[in-house]
């Protein structure tokens, strides 16, 4: 198993937006970690490699941001035994742009 942990900052999101955002992550089988704010994890089988997991993160974040009408999501991601990565998802004309730093 390869684990991915996401720490999210939902800039200026209200409670309704957070609820909608979280619902999309839950539907994609992300689990919210208890006792911490906006930290999620997901398990991937060993056939997933880092680039494909990053694509799955991008899809999940963009779908959740679109559903919740959130313009900016910043995040830190920890995948497997690799160091954590940071990035952001921002609303742009025609969709979203997500990048890992």
Secondary structure, DSSP 8 states (H G I E B T S, - for coil): -EEEEEEEEETT--HHHHHHHHHHHHHTT-EE-TTSTTEEEEEE-TT--HHHHHHHHHHHHHHHHHHHT-SEEEEEEEETTS--EEEEEEEETTEEEEEE-
